[in-house]
Amino acid sequence: MFYEIKLKVEKENSKGEMKEVVEHFITDVGLFAEAEANGLEQYNGNCDEYNGNCDVISITRSKVIEIVNEKEEGKPFYKATLIDIFIDDNGNEKETKSYTLVCAKDITEANRLMQEHMRLGLNDMRLDGIVKTKIMDLI
């Protein structure tokens, strides 16, 4: 299960001023406590970068079910919405949504990577949309 973690950190901006910012991460663990431990590890491991001022402010279960590729430096994560259409027991058409993360340099590359990924066994699903996320890394 994926959890999204938000860290409040103090960083120096381009003008040399210290500003509080919120950084977003995602982690793949089984328990909420493990997600918190990963956030604290990120916090403790990078305190020098954050001038010693950082805190885990939020942990939520993510609706993301899969990460397509590895995070690459300088490339953001995009969240793709996939739609699966099926017929229920009463004969009614139903839709279920699932979300997938893909690391890409831009939305065009994200779309291409998702199309390739879907050809590997998700042919019955439809790509409904892709949006850039604030998630910085998988921890």
Chimera marker file (.cmm) of the C-alpha trace (Angstrom):
<marker_set name="trace">
<marker id="1" x="0.000" y="0.000" z="0.000" r="1" g="1" b="0" radius="0.5"/>
<marker id="2" x="1.251" y="3.456" z="-0.838" r="1" g="1" b="0" radius="0.5"/>
<marker id="3" x="1.194" y="6.350" z="1.616" r="1" g="1" b="0" radius="0.5"/>
<marker id="4" x="1.768" y="10.010" z="0.788" r="1" g="1" b="0" radius="0.5"/>
<marker id="5" x="3.902" y="11.911" z="3.262" r="1" g="1" b="0" radius="0.5"/>
<marker id="6" x="4.247" y="15.674" z="3.633" r="1" g="1" b="0" radius="0.5"/>
<marker id="7" x="7.266" y="17.209" z="5.315" r="1" g="1" b="0" radius="0.5"/>
<marker id="8" x="7.351" y="20.843" z="6.373" r="1" g="1" b="0" radius="0.5"/>
<marker id="9" x="10.905" y="22.073" z="5.887" r="1" g="1" b="0" radius="0.5"/>
<marker id="10" x="12.763" y="25.342" z="6.076" r="1" g="1" b="0" radius="0.5"/>
<marker id="11" x="14.814" y="26.020" z="2.961" r="1" g="1" b="0" radius="0.5"/>
<marker id="12" x="16.721" y="28.916" z="1.529" r="1" g="1" b="0" radius="0.5"/>
<marker id="13" x="15.033" y="30.451" z="-1.513" r="1" g="1" b="0" radius="0.5"/>
<marker id="14" x="16.717" y="32.108" z="-4.513" r="1" g="1" b="0" radius="0.5"/>
<marker id="15" x="16.878" y="35.434" z="-2.621" r="1" g="1" b="0" radius="0.5"/>
<marker id="16" x="18.752" y="33.845" z="0.276" r="1" g="1" b="0" radius="0.5"/>
<marker id="17" x="15.743" y="34.027" z="2.613" r="1" g="1" b="0" radius="0.5"/>
<marker id="18" x="14.645" y="31.096" z="4.756" r="1" g="1" b="0" radius="0.5"/>
<marker id="19" x="11.104" y="29.984" z="3.905" r="1" g="1" b="0" radius="0.5"/>
<marker id="20" x="8.941" y="27.124" z="5.129" r="1" g="1" b="0" radius="0.5"/>
<marker id="21" x="7.849" y="24.825" z="2.315" r="1" g="1" b="0" radius="0.5"/>
<marker id="22" x="5.972" y="21.546" z="2.194" r="1" g="1" b="0" radius="0.5"/>
<marker id="23" x="7.602" y="18.679" z="0.327" r="1" g="1" b="0" radius="0.5"/>
<marker id="24" x="5.611" y="15.630" z="-0.820" r="1" g="1" b="0" radius="0.5"/>
<marker id="25" x="6.891" y="12.042" z="-0.878" r="1" g="1" b="0" radius="0.5"/>
<marker id="26" x="5.357" y="8.620" z="-1.434" r="1" g="1" b="0" radius="0.5"/>
<marker id="27" x="6.299" y="5.348" z="0.255" r="1" g="1" b="0" radius="0.5"/>
<marker id="28" x="5.317" y="1.723" z="-0.343" r="1" g="1" b="0" radius="0.5"/>
<marker id="29" x="4.791" y="0.027" z="3.040" r="1" g="1" b="0" radius="0.5"/>
<marker id="30" x="2.204" y="-2.160" z="4.733" r="1" g="1" b="0" radius="0.5"/>
<marker id="31" x="1.438" y="-0.103" z="7.821" r="1" g="1" b="0" radius="0.5"/>
<marker id="32" x="0.828" y="3.529" z="8.693" r="1" g="1" b="0" radius="0.5"/>
<marker id="33" x="3.553" y="3.310" z="11.357" r="1" g="1" b="0" radius="0.5"/>
<marker id="34" x="6.068" y="2.221" z="8.705" r="1" g="1" b="0" radius="0.5"/>
<marker id="35" x="5.077" y="5.210" z="6.553" r="1" g="1" b="0" radius="0.5"/>
<marker id="36" x="5.695" y="7.503" z="9.517" r="1" g="1" b="0" radius="0.5"/>
<marker id="37" x="9.073" y="5.838" z="10.123" r="1" g="1" b="0" radius="0.5"/>
<marker id="38" x="10.041" y="6.426" z="6.465" r="1" g="1" b="0" radius="0.5"/>
<marker id="39" x="8.995" y="10.072" z="6.747" r="1" g="1" b="0" radius="0.5"/>
<marker id="40" x="11.036" y="10.482" z="9.923" r="1" g="1" b="0" radius="0.5"/>
<marker id="41" x="13.995" y="8.774" z="8.249" r="1" g="1" b="0" radius="0.5"/>
<marker id="42" x="13.725" y="11.211" z="5.326" r="1" g="1" b="0" radius="0.5"/>
<marker id="43" x="13.460" y="14.024" z="7.886" r="1" g="1" b="0" radius="0.5"/>
<marker id="44" x="16.447" y="12.859" z="9.961" r="1" g="1" b="0" radius="0.5"/>
<marker id="45" x="18.583" y="11.945" z="6.966" r="1" g="1" b="0" radius="0.5"/>
<marker id="46" x="18.195" y="15.356" z="5.336" r="1" g="1" b="0" radius="0.5"/>
<marker id="47" x="18.165" y="17.723" z="8.303" r="1" g="1" b="0" radius="0.5"/>
<marker id="48" x="21.413" y="19.355" z="7.172" r="1" g="1" b="0" radius="0.5"/>
<marker id="49" x="19.801" y="20.148" z="3.821" r="1" g="1" b="0" radius="0.5"/>
<marker id="50" x="16.768" y="21.527" z="5.681" r="1" g="1" b="0" radius="0.5"/>
<marker id="51" x="18.857" y="23.532" z="8.206" r="1" g="1" b="0" radius="0.5"/>
<marker id="52" x="17.638" y="21.274" z="11.022" r="1" g="1" b="0" radius="0.5"/>
<marker id="53" x="14.049" y="22.540" z="10.741" r="1" g="1" b="0" radius="0.5"/>
<marker id="54" x="11.705" y="19.932" z="9.342" r="1" g="1" b="0" radius="0.5"/>
<marker id="55" x="8.703" y="17.944" z="10.503" r="1" g="1" b="0" radius="0.5"/>
<marker id="56" x="6.342" y="15.225" z="9.242" r="1" g="1" b="0" radius="0.5"/>
<marker id="57" x="3.018" y="17.056" z="9.023" r="1" g="1" b="0" radius="0.5"/>
<marker id="58" x="0.784" y="14.622" z="7.147" r="1" g="1" b="0" radius="0.5"/>
<marker id="59" x="0.538" y="10.966" z="6.207" r="1" g="1" b="0" radius="0.5"/>
<marker id="60" x="-2.378" y="9.714" z="4.106" r="1" g="1" b="0" radius="0.5"/>
<marker id="61" x="-3.223" y="6.520" z="2.291" r="1" g="1" b="0" radius="0.5"/>
<marker id="62" x="-2.637" y="7.093" z="-1.373" r="1" g="1" b="0" radius="0.5"/>
<marker id="63" x="-5.057" y="6.107" z="-4.098" r="1" g="1" b="0" radius="0.5"/>
<marker id="64" x="-2.012" y="5.205" z="-6.222" r="1" g="1" b="0" radius="0.5"/>
<marker id="65" x="-1.855" y="1.459" z="-6.824" r="1" g="1" b="0" radius="0.5"/>
<marker id="66" x="1.326" y="1.270" z="-8.905" r="1" g="1" b="0" radius="0.5"/>
<marker id="67" x="4.473" y="3.163" z="-9.860" r="1" g="1" b="0" radius="0.5"/>
<marker id="68" x="5.390" y="2.413" z="-13.483" r="1" g="1" b="0" radius="0.5"/>
<marker id="69" x="9.086" y="3.347" z="-13.465" r="1" g="1" b="0" radius="0.5"/>
<marker id="70" x="11.911" y="4.507" z="-11.221" r="1" g="1" b="0" radius="0.5"/>
<marker id="71" x="12.232" y="8.142" z="-10.172" r="1" g="1" b="0" radius="0.5"/>
<marker id="72" x="14.892" y="10.000" z="-12.148" r="1" g="1" b="0" radius="0.5"/>
<marker id="73" x="16.617" y="13.186" z="-11.004" r="1" g="1" b="0" radius="0.5"/>
<marker id="74" x="15.040" y="16.265" z="-12.534" r="1" g="1" b="0" radius="0.5"/>
<marker id="75" x="11.907" y="14.462" z="-13.729" r="1" g="1" b="0" radius="0.5"/>
<marker id="76" x="8.616" y="14.863" z="-11.834" r="1" g="1" b="0" radius="0.5"/>
<marker id="77" x="5.990" y="12.237" z="-11.135" r="1" g="1" b="0" radius="0.5"/>
<marker id="78" x="2.753" y="12.328" z="-13.120" r="1" g="1" b="0" radius="0.5"/>
<marker id="79" x="-0.438" y="10.661" z="-11.899" r="1" g="1" b="0" radius="0.5"/>
<marker id="80" x="-2.377" y="8.757" z="-14.542" r="1" g="1" b="0" radius="0.5"/>
<marker id="81" x="-6.053" y="7.939" z="-14.078" r="1" g="1" b="0" radius="0.5"/>
<marker id="82" x="-7.091" y="4.601" z="-15.550" r="1" g="1" b="0" radius="0.5"/>
<marker id="83" x="-10.725" y="3.590" z="-16.054" r="1" g="1" b="0" radius="0.5"/>
<marker id="84" x="-11.864" y="-0.032" z="-16.045" r="1" g="1" b="0" radius="0.5"/>
<marker id="85" x="-15.376" y="-0.562" z="-17.419" r="1" g="1" b="0" radius="0.5"/>
<marker id="86" x="-17.227" y="-3.741" z="-16.451" r="1" g="1" b="0" radius="0.5"/>
<marker id="87" x="-20.741" y="-5.151" z="-16.294" r="1" g="1" b="0" radius="0.5"/>
<marker id="88" x="-22.092" y="-5.805" z="-12.770" r="1" g="1" b="0" radius="0.5"/>
<marker id="89" x="-24.396" y="-8.670" z="-11.694" r="1" g="1" b="0" radius="0.5"/>
<marker id="90" x="-27.480" y="-6.643" z="-12.697" r="1" g="1" b="0" radius="0.5"/>
<marker id="91" x="-26.203" y="-6.030" z="-16.225" r="1" g="1" b="0" radius="0.5"/>
<marker id="92" x="-25.325" y="-2.394" z="-15.555" r="1" g="1" b="0" radius="0.5"/>
<marker id="93" x="-22.128" y="-0.872" z="-16.900" r="1" g="1" b="0" radius="0.5"/>
<marker id="94" x="-19.844" y="0.313" z="-14.079" r="1" g="1" b="0" radius="0.5"/>
<marker id="95" x="-16.532" y="2.132" z="-13.965" r="1" g="1" b="0" radius="0.5"/>
<marker id="96" x="-13.708" y="1.857" z="-11.490" r="1" g="1" b="0" radius="0.5"/>
<marker id="97" x="-10.808" y="4.285" z="-11.380" r="1" g="1" b="0" radius="0.5"/>
<marker id="98" x="-7.256" y="3.474" z="-10.446" r="1" g="1" b="0" radius="0.5"/>
<marker id="99" x="-4.233" y="5.738" z="-10.244" r="1" g="1" b="0" radius="0.5"/>
<marker id="100" x="-0.682" y="5.089" z="-11.367" r="1" g="1" b="0" radius="0.5"/>
<marker id="101" x="2.473" y="7.194" z="-11.024" r="1" g="1" b="0" radius="0.5"/>
<marker id="102" x="4.932" y="7.579" z="-13.864" r="1" g="1" b="0" radius="0.5"/>
<marker id="103" x="8.190" y="9.555" z="-13.827" r="1" g="1" b="0" radius="0.5"/>
<marker id="104" x="8.673" y="11.611" z="-16.995" r="1" g="1" b="0" radius="0.5"/>
<marker id="105" x="10.241" y="14.848" z="-18.219" r="1" g="1" b="0" radius="0.5"/>
<marker id="106" x="6.888" y="16.167" z="-19.473" r="1" g="1" b="0" radius="0.5"/>
<marker id="107" x="3.274" y="15.164" z="-20.013" r="1" g="1" b="0" radius="0.5"/>
<marker id="108" x="3.978" y="13.914" z="-23.550" r="1" g="1" b="0" radius="0.5"/>
<marker id="109" x="6.580" y="11.454" z="-22.270" r="1" g="1" b="0" radius="0.5"/>
<marker id="110" x="4.256" y="10.461" z="-19.399" r="1" g="1" b="0" radius="0.5"/>
<marker id="111" x="1.498" y="9.690" z="-21.908" r="1" g="1" b="0" radius="0.5"/>
<marker id="112" x="3.873" y="7.623" z="-24.068" r="1" g="1" b="0" radius="0.5"/>
<marker id="113" x="5.158" y="5.663" z="-21.057" r="1" g="1" b="0" radius="0.5"/>
<marker id="114" x="1.607" y="4.979" z="-19.846" r="1" g="1" b="0" radius="0.5"/>
<marker id="115" x="0.518" y="3.783" z="-23.317" r="1" g="1" b="0" radius="0.5"/>
<marker id="116" x="3.499" y="1.389" z="-23.378" r="1" g="1" b="0" radius="0.5"/>
<marker id="117" x="2.686" y="0.203" z="-19.850" r="1" g="1" b="0" radius="0.5"/>
<marker id="118" x="-0.958" y="-0.393" z="-20.723" r="1" g="1" b="0" radius="0.5"/>
<marker id="119" x="0.030" y="-2.577" z="-23.720" r="1" g="1" b="0" radius="0.5"/>
<marker id="120" x="1.631" y="-4.982" z="-21.208" r="1" g="1" b="0" radius="0.5"/>
<marker id="121" x="-1.728" y="-6.272" z="-19.993" r="1" g="1" b="0" radius="0.5"/>
<marker id="122" x="-4.051" y="-3.355" z="-19.323" r="1" g="1" b="0" radius="0.5"/>
<marker id="123" x="-5.617" y="-3.313" z="-22.799" r="1" g="1" b="0" radius="0.5"/>
<marker id="124" x="-9.139" y="-3.440" z="-21.360" r="1" g="1" b="0" radius="0.5"/>
<marker id="125" x="-8.569" y="-0.166" z="-19.460" r="1" g="1" b="0" radius="0.5"/>
<marker id="126" x="-8.810" y="3.404" z="-20.729" r="1" g="1" b="0" radius="0.5"/>
<marker id="127" x="-6.363" y="6.205" z="-19.915" r="1" g="1" b="0" radius="0.5"/>
<marker id="128" x="-8.601" y="9.008" z="-18.640" r="1" g="1" b="0" radius="0.5"/>
<marker id="129" x="-6.059" y="11.689" z="-17.726" r="1" g="1" b="0" radius="0.5"/>
<marker id="130" x="-2.548" y="12.576" z="-16.621" r="1" g="1" b="0" radius="0.5"/>
<marker id="131" x="-1.600" y="15.363" z="-14.204" r="1" g="1" b="0" radius="0.5"/>
<marker id="132" x="1.706" y="16.503" z="-12.746" r="1" g="1" b="0" radius="0.5"/>
<marker id="133" x="2.036" y="15.861" z="-9.007" r="1" g="1" b="0" radius="0.5"/>
<marker id="134" x="3.970" y="17.541" z="-6.199" r="1" g="1" b="0" radius="0.5"/>
<marker id="135" x="5.482" y="14.187" z="-5.157" r="1" g="1" b="0" radius="0.5"/>
<marker id="136" x="9.244" y="14.607" z="-5.135" r="1" g="1" b="0" radius="0.5"/>
<marker id="137" x="10.426" y="11.048" z="-4.568" r="1" g="1" b="0" radius="0.5"/>
<marker id="138" x="9.679" y="7.492" z="-3.481" r="1" g="1" b="0" radius="0.5"/>
<marker id="139" x="11.139" y="6.873" z="-0.030" r="1" g="1" b="0" radius="0.5"/>
<link id1="1" id2="2" r="1" g="1" b="0" radius="0.2"/>
<link id1="2" id2="3" r="1" g="1" b="0" radius="0.2"/>
<link id1="3" id2="4" r="1" g="1" b="0" radius="0.2"/>
<link id1="4" id2="5" r="1" g="1" b="0" radius="0.2"/>
<link id1="5" id2="6" r="1" g="1" b="0" radius="0.2"/>
<link id1="6" id2="7" r="1" g="1" b="0" radius="0.2"/>
<link id1="7" id2="8" r="1" g="1" b="0" radius="0.2"/>
<link id1="8" id2="9" r="1" g="1" b="0" radius="0.2"/>
<link id1="9" id2="10" r="1" g="1" b="0" radius="0.2"/>
<link id1="10" id2="11" r="1" g="1" b="0" radius="0.2"/>
<link id1="11" id2="12" r="1" g="1" b="0" radius="0.2"/>
<link id1="12" id2="13" r="1" g="1" b="0" radius="0.2"/>
<link id1="13" id2="14" r="1" g="1" b="0" radius="0.2"/>
<link id1="14" id2="15" r="1" g="1" b="0" radius="0.2"/>
<link id1="15" id2="16" r="1" g="1" b="0" radius="0.2"/>
<link id1="16" id2="17" r="1" g="1" b="0" radius="0.2"/>
<link id1="17" id2="18" r="1" g="1" b="0" radius="0.2"/>
<link id1="18" id2="19" r="1" g="1" b="0" radius="0.2"/>
<link id1="19" id2="20" r="1" g="1" b="0" radius="0.2"/>
<link id1="20" id2="21" r="1" g="1" b="0" radius="0.2"/>
<link id1="21" id2="22" r="1" g="1" b="0" radius="0.2"/>
<link id1="22" id2="23" r="1" g="1" b="0" radius="0.2"/>
<link id1="23" id2="24" r="1" g="1" b="0" radius="0.2"/>
<link id1="24" id2="25" r="1" g="1" b="0" radius="0.2"/>
<link id1="25" id2="26" r="1" g="1" b="0" radius="0.2"/>
<link id1="26" id2="27" r="1" g="1" b="0" radius="0.2"/>
<link id1="27" id2="28" r="1" g="1" b="0" radius="0.2"/>
<link id1="28" id2="29" r="1" g="1" b="0" radius="0.2"/>
<link id1="29" id2="30" r="1" g="1" b="0" radius="0.2"/>
<link id1="30" id2="31" r="1" g="1" b="0" radius="0.2"/>
<link id1="31" id2="32" r="1" g="1" b="0" radius="0.2"/>
<link id1="32" id2="33" r="1" g="1" b="0" radius="0.2"/>
<link id1="33" id2="34" r="1" g="1" b="0" radius="0.2"/>
<link id1="34" id2="35" r="1" g="1" b="0" radius="0.2"/>
<link id1="35" id2="36" r="1" g="1" b="0" radius="0.2"/>
<link id1="36" id2="37" r="1" g="1" b="0" radius="0.2"/>
<link id1="37" id2="38" r="1" g="1" b="0" radius="0.2"/>
<link id1="38" id2="39" r="1" g="1" b="0" radius="0.2"/>
<link id1="39" id2="40" r="1" g="1" b="0" radius="0.2"/>
<link id1="40" id2="41" r="1" g="1" b="0" radius="0.2"/>
<link id1="41" id2="42" r="1" g="1" b="0" radius="0.2"/>
<link id1="42" id2="43" r="1" g="1" b="0" radius="0.2"/>
<link id1="43" id2="44" r="1" g="1" b="0" radius="0.2"/>
<link id1="44" id2="45" r="1" g="1" b="0" radius="0.2"/>
<link id1="45" id2="46" r="1" g="1" b="0" radius="0.2"/>
<link id1="46" id2="47" r="1" g="1" b="0" radius="0.2"/>
<link id1="47" id2="48" r="1" g="1" b="0" radius="0.2"/>
<link id1="48" id2="49" r="1" g="1" b="0" radius="0.2"/>
<link id1="49" id2="50" r="1" g="1" b="0" radius="0.2"/>
<link id1="50" id2="51" r="1" g="1" b="0" radius="0.2"/>
<link id1="51" id2="52" r="1" g="1" b="0" radius="0.2"/>
<link id1="52" id2="53" r="1" g="1" b="0" radius="0.2"/>
<link id1="53" id2="54" r="1" g="1" b="0" radius="0.2"/>
<link id1="54" id2="55" r="1" g="1" b="0" radius="0.2"/>
<link id1="55" id2="56" r="1" g="1" b="0" radius="0.2"/>
<link id1="56" id2="57" r="1" g="1" b="0" radius="0.2"/>
<link id1="57" id2="58" r="1" g="1" b="0" radius="0.2"/>
<link id1="58" id2="59" r="1" g="1" b="0" radius="0.2"/>
<link id1="59" id2="60" r="1" g="1" b="0" radius="0.2"/>
<link id1="60" id2="61" r="1" g="1" b="0" radius="0.2"/>
<link id1="61" id2="62" r="1" g="1" b="0" radius="0.2"/>
<link id1="62" id2="63" r="1" g="1" b="0" radius="0.2"/>
<link id1="63" id2="64" r="1" g="1" b="0" radius="0.2"/>
<link id1="64" id2="65" r="1" g="1" b="0" radius="0.2"/>
<link id1="65" id2="66" r="1" g="1" b="0" radius="0.2"/>
<link id1="66" id2="67" r="1" g="1" b="0" radius="0.2"/>
<link id1="67" id2="68" r="1" g="1" b="0" radius="0.2"/>
<link id1="68" id2="69" r="1" g="1" b="0" radius="0.2"/>
<link id1="69" id2="70" r="1" g="1" b="0" radius="0.2"/>
<link id1="70" id2="71" r="1" g="1" b="0" radius="0.2"/>
<link id1="71" id2="72" r="1" g="1" b="0" radius="0.2"/>
<link id1="72" id2="73" r="1" g="1" b="0" radius="0.2"/>
<link id1="73" id2="74" r="1" g="1" b="0" radius="0.2"/>
<link id1="74" id2="75" r="1" g="1" b="0" radius="0.2"/>
<link id1="75" id2="76" r="1" g="1" b="0" radius="0.2"/>
<link id1="76" id2="77" r="1" g="1" b="0" radius="0.2"/>
<link id1="77" id2="78" r="1" g="1" b="0" radius="0.2"/>
<link id1="78" id2="79" r="1" g="1" b="0" radius="0.2"/>
<link id1="79" id2="80" r="1" g="1" b="0" radius="0.2"/>
<link id1="80" id2="81" r="1" g="1" b="0" radius="0.2"/>
<link id1="81" id2="82" r="1" g="1" b="0" radius="0.2"/>
<link id1="82" id2="83" r="1" g="1" b="0" radius="0.2"/>
<link id1="83" id2="84" r="1" g="1" b="0" radius="0.2"/>
<link id1="84" id2="85" r="1" g="1" b="0" radius="0.2"/>
<link id1="85" id2="86" r="1" g="1" b="0" radius="0.2"/>
<link id1="86" id2="87" r="1" g="1" b="0" radius="0.2"/>
<link id1="87" id2="88" r="1" g="1" b="0" radius="0.2"/>
<link id1="88" id2="89" r="1" g="1" b="0" radius="0.2"/>
<link id1="89" id2="90" r="1" g="1" b="0" radius="0.2"/>
<link id1="90" id2="91" r="1" g="1" b="0" radius="0.2"/>
<link id1="91" id2="92" r="1" g="1" b="0" radius="0.2"/>
<link id1="92" id2="93" r="1" g="1" b="0" radius="0.2"/>
<link id1="93" id2="94" r="1" g="1" b="0" radius="0.2"/>
<link id1="94" id2="95" r="1" g="1" b="0" radius="0.2"/>
<link id1="95" id2="96" r="1" g="1" b="0" radius="0.2"/>
<link id1="96" id2="97" r="1" g="1" b="0" radius="0.2"/>
<link id1="97" id2="98" r="1" g="1" b="0" radius="0.2"/>
<link id1="98" id2="99" r="1" g="1" b="0" radius="0.2"/>
<link id1="99" id2="100" r="1" g="1" b="0" radius="0.2"/>
<link id1="100" id2="101" r="1" g="1" b="0" radius="0.2"/>
<link id1="101" id2="102" r="1" g="1" b="0" radius="0.2"/>
<link id1="102" id2="103" r="1" g="1" b="0" radius="0.2"/>
<link id1="103" id2="104" r="1" g="1" b="0" radius="0.2"/>
<link id1="104" id2="105" r="1" g="1" b="0" radius="0.2"/>
<link id1="105" id2="106" r="1" g="1" b="0" radius="0.2"/>
<link id1="106" id2="107" r="1" g="1" b="0" radius="0.2"/>
<link id1="107" id2="108" r="1" g="1" b="0" radius="0.2"/>
<link id1="108" id2="109" r="1" g="1" b="0" radius="0.2"/>
<link id1="109" id2="110" r="1" g="1" b="0" radius="0.2"/>
<link id1="110" id2="111" r="1" g="1" b="0" radius="0.2"/>
<link id1="111" id2="112" r="1" g="1" b="0" radius="0.2"/>
<link id1="112" id2="113" r="1" g="1" b="0" radius="0.2"/>
<link id1="113" id2="114" r="1" g="1" b="0" radius="0.2"/>
<link id1="114" id2="115" r="1" g="1" b="0" radius="0.2"/>
<link id1="115" id2="116" r="1" g="1" b="0" radius="0.2"/>
<link id1="116" id2="117" r="1" g="1" b="0" radius="0.2"/>
<link id1="117" id2="118" r="1" g="1" b="0" radius="0.2"/>
<link id1="118" id2="119" r="1" g="1" b="0" radius="0.2"/>
<link id1="119" id2="120" r="1" g="1" b="0" radius="0.2"/>
<link id1="120" id2="121" r="1" g="1" b="0" radius="0.2"/>
<link id1="121" id2="122" r="1" g="1" b="0" radius="0.2"/>
<link id1="122" id2="123" r="1" g="1" b="0" radius="0.2"/>
<link id1="123" id2="124" r="1" g="1" b="0" radius="0.2"/>
<link id1="124" id2="125" r="1" g="1" b="0" radius="0.2"/>
<link id1="125" id2="126" r="1" g="1" b="0" radius="0.2"/>
<link id1="126" id2="127" r="1" g="1" b="0" radius="0.2"/>
<link id1="127" id2="128" r="1" g="1" b="0" radius="0.2"/>
<link id1="128" id2="129" r="1" g="1" b="0" radius="0.2"/>
<link id1="129" id2="130" r="1" g="1" b="0" radius="0.2"/>
<link id1="130" id2="131" r="1" g="1" b="0" radius="0.2"/>
<link id1="131" id2="132" r="1" g="1" b="0" radius="0.2"/>
<link id1="132" id2="133" r="1" g="1" b="0" radius="0.2"/>
<link id1="133" id2="134" r="1" g="1" b="0" radius="0.2"/>
<link id1="134" id2="135" r="1" g="1" b="0" radius="0.2"/>
<link id1="135" id2="136" r="1" g="1" b="0" radius="0.2"/>
<link id1="136" id2="137" r="1" g="1" b="0" radius="0.2"/>
<link id1="137" id2="138" r="1" g="1" b="0" radius="0.2"/>
<link id1="138" id2="139" r="1" g="1" b="0" radius="0.2"/>
</marker_set>
